[in-house]
Amino acid sequence: MSKRSRGNGLDTAPKWRHPVLDFDGIAEIDGTEHALQLGHTVDIPLKATHRVSCTGDKPLVFIEIQYGQLLDESDIIRLSDDYNRV
């Protein structure tokens, strides 16, 4: 699980959508927690600090979809990371 911020604030910046495919979790967006369940979708606003975590005993399965005019990950700012990618 990493906590990161995305988006350079430009209209060309990528936007992010996370549809949940299976099991339960939480999306924390700018400090507010949103419950995730099968079929839920969460959109990440530009420049939002966010992280997604599993709350059940089975792995949370979701897809990260990037859309917009500019599609790359060069705008990721990792604020913390349980996998030592910071």
Secondary structure, 3 states (H helix, E strand, C coil): CEEEECCCCCCCCCEEEEEEEECCEEEEECCEEEEECCCCEEEECCCCEEEEEECCCCCCEECCEEECCCCCCCCCEEEEECCCCC
